[in-house]
Amino acid sequence: MHFTVYRDRDSANPRKRHRRILVSETERLSYVGNNFGSGVMKCNSLCRYFVGVLDKDSGQMEVYNAELFNMQPLLSDNLIADETEDYQNKSYREKMDLCIEAFGTSKQKRALNSRRMNAVGSDILNTAVTKAAANIIDARGITALIQDVAQDDVQNISIFLPPCHEDADKPENVYKFEDILSPGEYEALRVPAAVFINITPEEIIKKTEEKSHCSFVLEELKFLPLDEKSRDHKARCLWFLDILIKFSFLKVIKKKHPMGPECPHIISRKLMKNFTSLTYNNGSVQNLISASMKAKITAYVIALALHINNFQTDLTVLQNDMKLQESRMMDIARAMRLKVSKAKGLPGLEADQNHKLGILSLPLPMQKASGGQRKRKKMN
């Protein structure tokens, strides 16, 4: 490469006489560098540079003052109009690819070639997948595929259900009470549930006004059995059901005992272990109640409500307490193999809402894929 140096003509001006422009040309590009202006290298003002020329015959070296120039490619403005328009129409990625082709390192060029090969492979794969999907649709039909997807939705919900014993001889053995509350957990509920055992009608009215408990629990407290053992059992079940519903409203669990000091340690541990998902956020592990965990809590609430109400319960009251959509509650109930019908004559029903009654009876009905087969409302 050959270089040419230009200097300012105004040698009398002390600010301009040191200005230099260095130019070099190759077959493809011209390069320009200068020692003045905004892009000048600051290193020239911080220290001095020298070039030594060694005379091999005499062994002596002559030293000359030197400057560093940062050479930049000079792009000509005399471009053909069609080429300019074609370049402007390219995307940012295409422009970057052209730069890599011209000035990129070997590593960047290999990465560019690899990406282009992957893009070609991706196009081939998309074409093959589209063709295979079309063949499947032609062979099986849209209706069968929709039914398969709906069945998958039911199976996904089933993962979060309490253990189901399909060969049970009695309804109480389908979702066993021991699978909902272990003996140790049931015993730990004796102390906190004591407040429900001797509750008075006046206290129930006060709690209803304060909305300190869910409506299902408040309604069931009005009908506690007179038998001491049965009364204690129902009180424990209602207390745990109320805790489950309150726990479902939490998002991220930050406290060690999220339900307060009155909640037994073994119950708090059960809630954290069985009804939360672990997530990593801001450098720490947190317990999160995801949508799938909320579905699991709902299934256990329904199972417990069935044991409380002789294996038939008002699903609409539970749906309102848990602030769920009716379709979601019905999906979970049908996944639990409940028969769903309209509720009539149950206490505490609102006149402006159609209530759904969930019944657990033998033999269990076959699982039906309801999610994908709901009738769509016609748009006017």
N, C-alpha and C positions, 0 to 999 in steps of 0.2 A: 504494500500500500504506500502511496506517495502522499505527502502532506504539504500544504501551503499555508503560510502564516501571513495574516494581514494586520497592519497596525494603523492607528488613528493618524490622520494627516496633521491634526492640530497638535504638533509636538511641543508648542509653547505653553499649552494649557497643562498645568501640573496634574489635573484630575483626569485628563484624557490621554496623555502621552504614553501611559503604561497599558492602555487597552489593546488587547490582541484578540484576533479571531483565527481559529485553526480549522482548516477544511481538508477533508480527504474524500476521494471518490473511488468507488468500486464499480463493477459492471452492473450491479443491481441497485445500489443506493449511494447517496451522498451523506457524509457525516459532518457535523458542525459542532464546535465547542468554543466558548469564550471565557474570559476572566473578568467579566463585568456583568452587571444586571442582577436580577433576582435569583437566577439559578446558579450563581457563581459558587464554587467550592470554597468553604470557609477555611479549609486546611492551609491554603496559601497565605492567609493572613496570620496564622498561628505560628508558623515556622518557615524556614527556608529550605529549598530543595536544590540539589546539585547533581550534575551528571559528570562522571569521570571518564576520560578517554585515554586508554592505555596504549602507549607506543611499545609494541612488542620488541622492537629492535633495541631501543635504548632502555627499556624497562621503566620509563618515567610516565607519569599520568598528569594530564592537564584537566583541571576542574572548571566547569562552567555553571553559571546560575541557570536554574530550571524552574518551570511552573507545571502544575498538574492541570490538565484539561479534561472535563467530562464530555466525551463525544456522544452526541445524540443523532439518530437518523433524521435527515431532512426529507420530508415527503413533499413531492412536487404538486403544485396546484393545477398543472396542465394535464388533467386526466380526461380520458375520453368520456363523453356524456353517458353513453350506454353502460360503461363499466361503473361509473359513479352511481347511477340509478340502481343497478343490480346490487352493488355493495350496500346501499342504504336500505334495500328491501330485505336484507339478511337479518336474522335474529341475532341477539347478543351472543348466544352460544356459538352460532356459526362464525361470527366475527372472531371470537376467541379461538376457535379451531383454526382459522386461517393464520392467526398470529402464532399459534403453537407450531403449525406446519413450517412457518418461515423462520421463527426465532427460538422455538422451544428447545429445551434440553432433550437428550435422548430418552430420559425417563418420562418426560411429559408426552413425547411423541408415541412411546409405547403405550401409555395410558390412553391416548386418543385413539389409537388403532384398536385397542382392546374394547373401548366403549362402543366404537362403531360396529365391531363384530358382535357385541352383545345386543346392540339395537337390532341388527339383522336377525339374530337368533330369537329375540323377543317377538318380532313381527311374524316370524315363521310359527312360533308357539301360539300366538294369539289366533292366527289363521286356523291352526290345527284344533285349538280348543273350541273356536266358533263352529267349525265343521262338525266336531264330535257332539257339541251341545245340540246342534240342529238334528243330527241323527237320532239322539236320545229322545228329543221332543217328537220327532216323526214316529219313533217306535212305540213310545209309551203314552204320549199325549199330555197336554197341559194339566188336565184334571188329576191324573195320577201323580204327577210331580208335585202339585200343590198339596195333595194329601200327604206325601212323604215329608215335605217341609213342615207341615202342621204337626205330624207325628213326632218329628225331631224336637219341636218346641215342647211338646208334652214330656218327652224323655228328658229334656234339659231341666224342666221343673222337677221331675221325679228325683233327680239327684239330691235335692234339698228337702225331701220329705222325711218324716220320721220312718223308722223301719216298719214295713208293711208285711204282716203275716197273712198271706192270701189263703192259706189252708186252715185258718182259724175256725173253730166250731161255734164261737160266740162273738158278737160285735166288739165286746170289751177286749178281746184277744187280737183283733186286727191291728190296732195301734196300742200296744201294751202300755199301761201306766208307768211301768218301770223303765220304759224307753224314753219317757218324757221327764220323769223325776226319779232319780235313784233313791234307795232307802235313806242314805245319808243326807241327801238334799231335802227329801221330804221331812226328815226329822228336824233339820235346821230351820224349816219354815214355821215350826210350832210357836216360837217367841214372837216374830213379827206379825203373824196372822192372828194373834190373840186379840188385836184391836177389832177384828171383824166378828169374833164369836159373840160378844156381849153388846153389839152395837144396837142402838135404839132407833125407832122410826124418826125421832127428831134429829138424831145425828146423821141419818141417811139423807134427810131433806137438806140439812146444812151442807153436807158433802156434795150433794147434787147442785146446789147453788154456787158453791165454790169451784165445782168441776175439778175436784182434787183426784177423782178416779174416773176411769172410762165408763161409759153409759152401760155397757154389758155388765160390769161388776156391780154398779150401783143398782141395777134392776134385779140382779140375782141376790143381792144382800137382803132384799125384801122377802125372799122366800127361803131363808135358811131353815134346815130341818130342826125339829125340836129335840130329836135324839142327840145326845152329847157327842158321841163318836162321829156320827154323820155330819153334825154341825161343824166340828173341828176339821174334818176332812175337806168339806166344801170351802171353808174359810181359807185353808192353806192353798187350795187350788186357785181360788179367786185372787189371792194376794200375789201368787206367782204369775198368773195370767196378766194382772194389772202391770206388774214389773216388766214383763215381756213387751207389752204394747208401748209402755213409756220408753223402754230401751230402744225400740225400733225407730224412734224419732231422732235419735242422736246420729250425727254424721261421722265425725272423727272423735275417737275416745282419747282424751288427754289425761284423765284422772285415773288413779289406781282403783278407786271405788266410785264409778260413775253414778251409781244409784243411791249414794248416800250412806252414812254410817249404820243406818238401821237395817240395811241389806246384809244378810249373813255372808261371810267371806266365801264360803263354798258356792253360794249362788252367784256372787260377783265373778268368781273364777269360771263358773259354767257359762255365764253370758259372754265373757271375753274369749273363751276357748272355742265355743260352739257356734257363736252367732256374729263373729267379726272376721274380717280378712286383714292380713298383714300387708302394709304398703310402706314403701321407702320414700320419705319426703324431707327435704332440707337437711340431709345428713343424719336422719334418725328414723327408726322404725315406728310406725303408728298403727293403731287398730282402727279399721274403717268398716262402717256398716254400708256395704254396697247394695245394689239392687237385688242381687242374687241372695245376699244374706237377709234382706228384708222379706223376700219370698220364703226363705226358710223359717224365719220367725213367724210369719203368717201361718204356715203349715202347722207349726207346733201350737200356735194359739188355737187354731181350729180343732186340732186333736184334743187339746185340753178341754175346750168348750164342749166337745162331744162327750167326754167323760163326766163333765159337770151336769149336762142336761140330758142324760139317758140316751146319748147317741143320736140326738137331733138338735140342731142349733140354728139360730137366726143368723145367717151369713151377712145380711145387710147391716145389722147392728155392728158386727165385727168389722165390716168393710168401712163403715163410717168412723168407727173408733180409730182405725189404722190409717184413715185418709187414703184409701186405695180406690182405683177405678173398679167399677163393677166387673168389667171384662177380666181384669187381672184376678180378682177374687174368685170368679167362676172358673177360670183356668186352673187355679190351684185346687179348688174344691173337686173338680172333675178328675184332676190328676190323682187326688186322694181316693178316688173311686166312690164318691158320694153321689147319691141321687138328689138332684136339685129340683125343688118345686116351689110354687108360690105359698107363702106363709099366710095362714088364716087364724084369727082368734088368739094370737100370742100376746102376752102382756107387753105394754110399752111400745106398741107399734104406732108409727106416725101415719095419719090418714093420707098424707100427700106423697107417700112413697110406697112403691110395691116391694115388699120384702120377699127375699128368697130363703127358703128353708133347706138346710143341708142335712141329709139323713144317711147314716151308716147302717146298712143292713146286709144280710147274707141271703143269697150268694152275691158277691161283689160284681157290679156291672163291668163290662169290658171297657178298657180305656178308649176314649174317643178323642180324636184330634179336632178340638173345637176352634183353636186359634186361627186356622187358615180357612175355615168354612163358615165364618159368620156372614150373614147377609149384609150386603152393603146398602146404605140408604141411597135412594135415587135422588139425584140432584135435579131440581126444577129449573 
